[in-house]
Amino acid sequence: MNSASSRSRTLKAVGALSLAAATALLMTGCGQSSDSASSAATSEAAKVVPQKQTTSPSATAQLTEDQQERKTVLDATKVTFDDAATTATGEVAGSKLVDLDLEGVDDDDNQSPSPTATGSPTGSPSPTGSPSPTGTGSPSASPGADGPVWVAEVAEKDGTIHTVRINAVDGKVIEARVDADQDADDKKQTADRLAQATQTPQQAAKVATEKKKGTVTSVSLEDNEGDGVIWQVDVVGSDWKKTTFDVDAKNDTIVREETDED
């Protein structure tokens, strides 16, 4: 009786151990199968779902040569259009502004260098197209050795034009002189245009900047193809693109606008 009981206990113990081993083996197999299936699913999903890009685009778009030139000059400019206009007309008693241009920003062919110019190029872009981002220190940047310059033309009542050059950093007058190449017809044309312009260049600039936020870099009194006169206003926006507005000099309405994409 004792011997049979002992054998029975031994068989139960062996059976329990075998069952435990089988269970552990089954659980291990299931775990491995589950991990393997999960890994395979992840691998397949990676093939379907594109990986997230780790590189980010540049913070600012690539600037064109003209846009970089504008940025260079405007970064160095401290005197606003309004202040330059006030200084220019104050230099010639009783005069009115006819033209005001920030030298080095989209210069046109009617700009002529002054005998006392500060080295800022007129009418030509930077030859290298790679001015310093801060507007200083680069020999190819538009501002001259003494910085950017406002070039103004103001006219007396009879149409006699004076050119006034103003340092765009400290606001000081560099030069004021009478234009020597004017004849009677030129003076009469200028006087007639000023007589027709009932709105000031400051009012025209305000209209333009209300339409496009930015910095005024040029204002000029022009003939509107025989249909009265206009103030032509250039505004450079935060994207460094220039928009030209033709503003009726009698009623301050915009009759044309054009954006230079360069």
MONORGI-V519860 format. One line per field, one symbol per residue. phi: phi as a letter, one per 20 degrees, with the letter a starting at -180 (. if undefined). psi: psi as a letter, one per 30 degrees, with the letter a starting at -180 (. if undefined). burial: 1 if it has 16 or more other ideal C-beta (glycine too) atoms within 10 Angstrom, else 0. A space follows every 10 residues. Layout:
BEGIN
phi = ???
psi = ???
burial = ???
END
This chain:
BEGIN
phi = .fffffffff ffffffffff ffffffffff ffffffffff fffffffeef fffeedfffc ffefffffff fffffeedef ggffffffff fcgmecfdbb cefndlfdfe ecfegdfeof fcnbfffemc ffgencndfe ffgffenfce ddcccfgenf edecdcfedd mefeabbefe eedfffffff ffffffeede ffffffffff ecfrdfdacb ecfelndmcc eeddcdefem eddddedgfd cmeeeabbde ff
psi = eeeeeeeeee eeeeeeeeee eeeeeeeeee eeeeeeeeee eeeeeffekk kkkfkklkek lkkleeeeee eeeeffkfkl eeeeeeeeff fjkglkkekk kjkfjhkaff kkklfglgfk kkgklkffgh lkffglfkff lekaegalkk jkkkklegfk kkkkkkkgef gkkekklkkf gkaeeeeeee eeeeefjfkl eeeeeeeeff ejkakkfkkk klkihfiall jjkkkkafgg kkkkkjkkge ggkjfkkkkj f.
burial = 0000000000 0000000000 0000000000 0000000000 0000000000 0000000000 0010011111 1111111010 1001101110 1100111111 1111111000 1001001101 1100110000 1100100100 1111011111 1111110011 1111111100 0001100000 0000001001 1011001011 1001111110 0101111111 1001000011 1111110001 1111111110 0101000000 00
END
